[in-house]
Amino acid sequence: MARVTIRIDDALYERLQRRSRKVGVSVAELLRPAIDQTADPRGGYVYTTQDEILSCVLQTLSILAASVRRRSPETLEQGMADARALLLEKGLLSPDEQP
């Protein structure tokens, strides 16, 4: 098994130790799932503290999309195509996820 050594702020390490003690695992065991998720070969989503904001934005956009779909399906289709192109350009959508 390979070994990774990183330097982190003392305060962060203390928080990690407290969290690991609460759940009954070592700091390494606590961090392995996050590292594994970060290295996901499918380019999957990595949790951030901004998830609550993202959740609100997604809900708002879903409501907007439902409204646009009722009024103009063609506009919704074009908007979704534009969104996919922007996501692909920013590296947030893998090329194999293209329709």
Secondary structure, DSSP 8 states (H G I E B T S, - for coil): ---------HHHHHHHHHHHHHHTS-HHHHHHHHHHHHT-TT------TTHHHHHHHHHHHHHHHHHHHHH-HHHHHHHHHHHHHHHHHTTSS-GGG--
